[in-house]
């Protein structure tokens, strides 16, 4: 479920977790198949880290989820979410480079 003003990484993580859990798979299983550390995959699912396009492709492959399907789902979810008023509405912890500006 997308929260108001959600960042892409949060929505992405929520969708990856939802997909993994719907398949009844563990973090360890998906992390191993995607060749990513369990801790990093957990951080991606919690919206704390952003995955590179290569890593995202590997995670999608491990979940047998076409990247295009994931991106379409994210687009639909984000289109329905309220938009933040400005970039400054993002907390400094979420975007330290914005706080320094």
Secondary structure, DSSP 8 states (H G I E B T S, - for coil): ---TT--HHHHHHHHHHHHHHHTT--HHHHHHHHT--HHHHHHHHTTSS---HHHHHHHHHHTT--HHHHHHHHHHHHHHS---SSGGGS-TTT-HHHHT-
